């Protein structure tokens, strides 16, 4: 799995790359919530203690940029946005289970 946040970054091992990608405020918490299914911005604000709009926005944007989350606009009234794990994001589920980050 190649996930590089920095264009020419090289890592000695996959674990190092993963840790670099997931470092930053609330990324792991956002991913954990997304493991449960589609998640909305306001839900993240309620569920993640200490988070604010800016830090959640940054975490979501960075997780989208590295291809772990995708944004989906739901065309209904009122219009809303959901975030879902991508195929790449779903590939992390076994790792999260090993770290006991999932509820299963």
N, C-alpha and C positions, 0 to 999 in steps of 0.2 A: 504494500500500500504506500503510494508516494503522496504525501501531503506536505507541501512546502508553503510556509507563510512568507518566507523571504525568498526572492527569485532565485538566488544562487546558493541557497543554504545546503550544506551537506552535513549529514549526521553519521556517527559511527554505528548507531544501532536504531532500530525502529522505535524502541521505547523512548530514546532521547528525542526523536522527532515528535512523537505523540505528546510527550510532556511539554515540549516547546509550543506546540499548537494549542494545547489546552490551558496553558498558563494565562493568567489574566482573571480579572474579577468576574465571578459568577458563571463562567463558561461551563464548568462541570454541573452546576445546579441547573442551568438552562437545558443542557443535554439530558440530565436525569428526568426533568419534567417532560421533555419531548419523547423519552422512552415510553411514557404512558400513553402517547398518542398526540394528535394535533394540539398545539398549545397556542394561546393568544397572549399578547403583550400584557394586558392587565392581569391575567392569571399569573404570569411570572412575577409581576410586581407584588401581588398578594402573597404568593407562595415562598418567595425568596426573601428572608428577613435581612434588612439592612440595604436592600437594593433600591436604587432610584431609577427614574426614567433614563437618565443619561447612561448609567452603567449597563443597564439592560439593553439599551439600543446599541451600545458599542459591542457587547458580547454577541448579540444577534447578528450584527453586521459582519463581525469577524468570523463567526461560525458559518455564515452564508458564503463569505469569500473563500474559505478553505473547502467548501463543498460538503459540509456536514449537515447543514440545514437548508431547507428551501422555503421561500415565502410564497404563500398562496393567497390571492385575493378572492374572497368569497363574495360573489355578486348577488347579494340579497340585501334587503333593507332591514336594519341598517347595514351598510357595507362593513365588512371586517376582514382582518388578516389573520391567517393561521400560519404557524411554523411547524414543519414536519421534518423528520429525519430523512435524509437522502439515502440512497443505497450505500454510499460511503459511510454515512453516519450509522446506519444499521449494522455495518460490519464491525462497529465497536462494541456491540451488545455483549459478545462473549468476554471481552476485556472488562466491561463494567460488571458483569456477573462475577468474574473472578475477584474483583475488588469489592464486591458486595455493595455496589451502588444502585442496584435495581431492587425493586420490591419483591421480585419472584424468588 
